[in-house]
């Protein structure tokens, strides 16, 4: 059986932490930033752990 390939799109969007959690960057921080206040833009810069429902799918795409 051949090795499983990593889904390259997923690899660019998700990161596995040292403890094994999968984190992602929040959406809506790429454009139309003038109407968003500074606090909101600052919060959108944070990384957040993916939801439990998404874990099996993302893990499989990352080849883990």
C-alpha positions as CSV (number, residue, x, y, z in Angstrom):
1,X,0.0,0.0,0.0
2,X,1.5,3.4,-0.9
3,X,2.0,6.2,1.6
4,X,-0.8,8.6,2.2
5,X,-0.3,12.0,0.7
6,X,-0.8,15.2,2.6
7,X,-3.6,17.4,1.3
8,X,-1.4,20.5,0.4
9,X,-4.3,23.0,0.8
10,X,-5.0,21.7,4.4
11,X,-1.3,21.8,5.2
12,X,-1.2,25.5,4.5
13,X,-4.2,26.2,6.6
14,X,-3.7,24.1,9.7
15,X,-0.8,23.6,12.1
16,X,-0.2,20.8,14.7
17,X,1.1,22.0,18.0
18,X,3.6,20.2,20.1
19,X,0.8,18.7,22.3
20,X,-1.0,17.4,19.2
21,X,-3.7,20.0,18.9
22,X,-4.7,21.3,15.5
23,X,-5.0,25.1,15.2
24,X,-6.2,27.4,12.5
25,X,-6.2,31.1,11.8
26,X,-9.5,33.0,12.0
27,X,-11.2,34.2,8.8
28,X,-12.3,37.7,7.7
29,X,-9.0,39.5,8.2
30,X,-7.8,39.8,4.6
31,X,-9.8,42.8,3.2
32,X,-12.4,45.4,4.0
33,X,-10.6,46.2,7.2
34,X,-11.6,49.9,7.5
35,X,-15.0,49.2,8.9
36,X,-13.7,46.7,11.5
37,X,-12.6,48.2,14.8
38,X,-9.1,47.6,16.1
39,X,-10.2,45.2,18.8
40,X,-12.0,43.0,16.3
41,X,-9.0,42.9,13.9
42,X,-6.7,42.1,16.8
43,X,-8.9,39.1,17.8
44,X,-9.0,37.9,14.2
45,X,-5.2,37.6,14.2
46,X,-5.3,34.9,16.9
47,X,-5.0,31.2,16.2
48,X,-7.8,29.0,17.6
49,X,-8.1,25.2,18.0
50,X,-10.4,23.5,15.5
51,X,-13.7,22.2,16.6
52,X,-14.0,18.6,17.8
53,X,-16.2,17.7,14.8
54,X,-13.5,18.7,12.3
55,X,-10.7,16.7,14.0
56,X,-11.1,13.4,12.1
57,X,-11.3,15.1,8.7
58,X,-8.4,17.4,9.2
59,X,-6.2,14.8,10.8
60,X,-6.7,12.6,7.8
61,X,-5.9,15.4,5.4
62,X,-2.7,16.1,7.2
63,X,-1.7,12.5,7.0
64,X,-1.7,11.8,10.8
